[in-house]
Amino acid sequence: MGFIEKFDLWTEEQQEAARAVLTRVDDEGLRSIRVSFVDQHGLLHGKTIPASGLAAVFRSGISCVSTLLSKDTSGTTVFSAFNADGGLGVAEMAGAADVVMVPDPTTFHLVPWAGGTGRVLCDLRFQNGEQVPFCSRGVLQKALDRAGAAGYGYLTGLEIEFHLYRRAEYSPNADGIGRCTYPTPVEPINQGNQLLSDDRGDEVEPATRRIREVLDRMGIELRSIEVEYGANQLELTLDPIAGLGSADAMVLLRSTIKQVARRSGYHATFMCRPQLTDSKSSGWHLHQSLLSAGADGGRNMFVPGDGEGPISPVGRHFIAGQLAHAGAACVFANPTINGYKRFQPYSMAPDRIAWARDNRGAMIRLVGSAEDGTTHLENRIGESAANPYLYMASQLHSGLEGIDAALPLPPSADDPYTTEAARLPANLREAVDSLEADTGLTRAMGDQFVAYYAAIKRAEIARFERTVTDWEQREYFDLY
């Protein structure tokens, strides 16, 4: 009996998917499989195995070192991994112990740019079969389970901005491997503001076509890919997906775009605001609605009935919950130091906690119509670098808190940049402080997880504050 059967970790759907995957791997002659999990920063880690070893991984998973969960964005280990509790109060992580990557065969897909290769995403378990509380995928699943218990499904659509540059001094060897330098030296593709420019879109079409074709082969179909406002900036959108699938798609989309771009002599970055001429901040607008989980087959619970106004009572409470917990949830939507450069007035990014009907300046934009059943909310708080599982979990929990408490919806902010409303956190430190002060969201996300995540973010903040920046050098070096 393997690890997965021993601890009864798969559903019948996953068992059936595993059989289908093994047949597909054999039929298509795949040679390598990337077995990956998503870390606390929303980045993929894992191992590559020969395709012949996938059946064994489908029986017992594959181990990896638990210290991967103890690192900040620099790869620096924040916690005392060799202590008896791994520095995290968890005995199963003592001495940098292994955890088990348990594959979810329903996530299997091809890796088209690496010939004969597939990939499967994993959840993290301890050796005793218990879920690792710091597994991002597990954190979102907990929120989805809460929604399901209340009779709701969670539907999200993605709208993501990023920047694409040419790699400077790119001279790959015979294997196509170029010089590795950090930060990556790049050259701009274009200059100035260029929103939806047809000429600019045609200029980068060879690169965007390649990205679109690769994603199609992976089963991720783009609704659109277009030129955004800033120089070298693009935006893409996906159709709504329910449950974990939307977060899985976001992780794979970012990783795919970066890897395909790199192999083609480009550099794609989901950093919010690069320090390059004419750069504009990149955001991630999260479209959301709740679905009924009953016999009516996934009805949109935000569609209002007669006389209920632009959104149903459930939807009003859901928005009110996201407003009430916005400051705390901000650390998951904007997990980087850089992301807070985006909150500027009159920038089509929010700077305060407010909602409005079809207004792109508000944090929450209510869109869609009752007539065609598309009423939903677009939360514009996030940056493109956010961990999708944590971003979505924090938004879902916030909305459910609003429903549970029947929170009233404040008036619409018709002028969101002048309305009397609380400001969003000005920096990452304020966001962490807000999270730790919010007992409702902390309880929902898990006290242990929040303490862990806050410690990682505070370590990043401390490291940043010890660093001499370019601004300080320019400002003071000659002056004093």
Order of alpha helices (4+ residues) and beta strands (2+ residues): alpha-alpha-beta-beta-alpha-beta-beta-beta-beta-alpha-beta-beta-alpha-alpha-beta-beta-beta-alpha-beta-beta-alpha-alpha-beta-beta-beta-alpha-alpha-alpha-alpha-alpha
